[in-house]
Amino acid sequence: MEPIIAPSILACDFANLQQEIEMLNQSKADWIHVDVMDGVFVPNISLGLPICKAVSEHAQKPLDVHLMIVNPDAYIEPFKEAGANHITVHYEACTHLHRTLEKIKKNDCKAGVAINPHTSVALLEDIIGMVDIVLVMSVNPGFGGQEFIARTYQKIRNVQALIQKENAHALVEIDGGVSQENASQLLQAGAHVLVAGSSVFKSSNPKGMIAELKNTRASK
């Protein structure tokens, strides 16, 4: 299976946002990853509804919206209206996660759950059958360009074991520090979706880098 590549526009050139989105349209990217941060749940403020809407007006790929915010329930409908195709919320931010996932699905979006590096995969057991995406954070959320946490490989294997045990069908998405150097190992561990920010947008040839990631296969 080819990996799904979801470049994160958190690392793009915002002075030329339309050009960056058009580049992604022409590339082998599958999704466009939109990181939303509120400065409360994570120590940074990033893209919000106006940017998401602006991206959606030019994007020809699904918008994979990652809400790193408190009270995500209040923003599910607004982000759907702003063009989100997938909405991922954090386990750590949701008091009533089952209800939140139901709300995402009622808004006709793919529903995802993200877990921080310190969060146990076992905590997803009761909702794994509801989700379309499990996003495993391979860095502490809040800033791009961080160093990849090696424990992530085992967490991916744990997520895959849970999916199989519960006969679920979620895709496993990895966000943080993804590059050519670790992509093959991530796929070997069981990842399906690779979120790549700095490794794509800081490259001298972003489209070429996306193609290389797309052509990556699991290491033997």
C-alpha positions in Angstrom: 0.0 0.0 0.0 1.3 3.4 -0.9 1.6 5.8 2.0 -0.8 8.8 2.2 1.2 12.0 2.3 -0.3 15.0 4.1 2.1 18.0 4.0 1.5 20.4 6.9 1.1 24.0 5.8 2.3 25.1 9.3 5.7 25.1 7.6 4.7 26.8 4.4 5.5 30.4 3.2 2.4 32.3 4.4 3.3 35.3 2.3 2.7 33.1 -0.7 -0.1 30.8 0.7 -2.0 30.5 -2.6 1.1 29.5 -4.5 2.0 26.9 -1.8 -1.5 25.4 -2.1 -1.3 25.3 -5.9 2.1 23.6 -5.6 0.4 20.9 -3.4 -2.4 20.5 -5.9 0.1 19.7 -8.6 2.2 17.4 -6.3 1.7 13.8 -5.3 0.3 14.9 -1.9 -2.9 13.2 -0.9 -4.2 15.5 1.9 -3.4 19.0 3.1 -2.7 19.0 6.8 -3.9 22.1 8.7 -2.6 22.5 12.3 -4.9 24.6 14.5 -3.4 25.8 17.8 -5.0 28.1 20.4 -2.1 29.0 22.7 -3.9 27.2 25.6 -3.9 23.5 24.8 -0.4 23.9 23.2 2.1 26.7 23.8 1.7 28.3 20.4 -1.0 30.0 18.3 -1.4 29.1 14.6 -3.9 28.7 11.8 -7.6 29.5 12.4 -10.9 29.5 10.6 -10.0 32.3 8.1 -6.8 30.5 6.9 -8.7 27.2 6.7 -11.4 28.8 4.5 -8.8 30.5 2.3 -6.9 27.2 1.8 -10.2 25.4 1.0 -11.0 27.9 -1.8 -7.8 26.8 -3.7 -7.2 23.3 -2.5 -7.9 20.3 -4.7 -7.0 17.8 -2.0 -8.9 17.0 1.2 -8.2 19.2 4.2 -7.0 17.2 7.2 -7.7 19.6 10.1 -5.9 18.9 13.4 -7.4 20.7 16.3 -4.9 21.3 19.1 -7.3 23.4 21.1 -9.4 23.3 24.2 -13.2 22.8 23.8 -12.9 21.5 20.2 -16.7 20.7 20.2 -17.4 24.4 19.8 -15.4 24.5 16.5 -16.4 21.4 14.7 -19.3 23.0 12.7 -17.3 26.2 11.9 -14.3 24.2 10.6 -16.6 22.0 8.5 -18.1 25.2 7.0 -14.5 26.5 6.5 -13.8 23.4 4.3 -12.5 20.7 6.6 -12.9 17.1 5.2 -11.3 15.4 8.3 -11.3 16.7 11.8 -9.0 15.3 14.4 -9.3 16.2 18.1 -7.0 15.4 21.0 -7.9 12.7 23.5 -6.4 14.9 26.2 -8.7 17.9 25.3 -12.0 16.0 25.2 -14.1 15.4 28.4 -16.7 13.5 26.4 -14.8 12.1 23.5 -17.5 9.7 22.3 -19.9 12.7 22.0 -17.2 14.7 20.2 -16.6 12.0 17.6 -20.3 11.6 17.0 -20.5 15.4 16.4 -17.7 15.2 13.8 -19.4 12.4 12.0 -22.8 14.2 12.0 -21.0 17.0 10.2 -20.0 14.6 7.5 -16.3 14.7 8.3 -13.8 11.8 8.8 -13.3 11.6 12.6 -9.8 11.4 14.1 -8.3 11.2 17.6 -4.8 12.4 18.3 -2.7 11.3 21.3 0.3 13.1 22.7 3.7 11.3 23.3 2.8 10.6 27.0 -0.7 9.2 26.3 -1.2 5.5 26.4 -2.7 3.8 23.3 -4.8 1.6 25.7 -7.0 4.7 26.4 -8.4 4.5 22.9 -9.9 1.0 23.4 -13.5 2.1 23.9 -13.7 4.4 20.9 -11.3 2.8 18.4 -14.3 1.4 16.4 -15.7 4.9 15.9 -12.6 6.6 14.5 -11.3 6.9 10.9 -7.9 8.2 11.9 -5.6 7.7 14.9 -3.0 10.5 14.9 0.1 9.6 16.9 2.1 12.7 17.9 5.8 11.9 17.4 6.8 15.2 18.9 5.2 17.3 21.7 2.6 19.4 19.9 3.0 23.1 19.5 5.9 23.8 17.2 7.1 22.6 13.9 10.7 21.3 13.3 11.1 19.3 16.5 13.1 16.2 16.9 11.3 12.9 16.3 10.6 10.8 19.5 11.9 7.3 18.9 9.3 5.6 21.1 6.8 6.4 18.4 7.6 3.2 16.5 6.4 1.1 19.4 3.3 3.3 19.8 2.4 2.7 16.1 2.7 -1.1 16.7 0.5 -0.7 19.8 -2.2 1.2 17.8 -2.1 -1.4 15.1 -2.5 -4.2 17.6 -5.5 -2.4 19.1 -7.1 -1.9 15.7 -6.8 -5.6 14.9 -8.0 -6.7 18.3 -11.1 -4.6 18.0 -11.6 -5.4 14.3 -11.5 -1.6 13.6 -10.5 0.2 10.4 -8.7 3.4 11.4 -5.8 4.8 9.5 -2.7 5.5 11.6 -1.3 9.0 11.0 2.1 10.2 12.2 2.7 13.9 12.9 6.1 15.4 13.9 9.6 15.0 12.7 8.7 12.9 9.6 11.4 12.8 7.0 13.0 10.6 4.3 15.2 9.2 7.1 12.4 7.6 9.1 9.5 7.3 6.6 10.3 3.7 5.7 10.6 2.6 9.4 7.3 4.4 10.2 5.5 2.4 7.4 7.1 -0.8 8.6 5.7 -0.2 12.1 2.2 0.2 10.6 1.7 3.9 9.7 -0.6 4.7 6.8 -0.4 8.6 6.8 2.7 10.7 7.0 2.4 14.3 8.0 5.5 16.2 6.8 6.0 19.9 7.3 9.6 21.2 7.5 11.0 18.3 5.5 8.7 19.3 2.6 8.5 23.1 2.7 12.1 23.7 3.7 13.3 21.5 0.9 14.8 23.0 -2.2 12.3 20.9 -4.2 9.1 20.5 -2.2 7.2 18.6 -5.0 10.2 16.3 -5.4 10.3 15.6 -1.6 6.6 14.8 -1.6 7.2 12.4 -4.5 10.0 10.7 -2.6 7.9 10.3 0.5 5.0 9.0 -1.6 7.3 6.4 -3.2 8.7 5.2 0.2 8.0 1.6 1.0 8.2 -0.2 4.4 11.7 -1.4 5.3 12.2 -5.1 5.3 
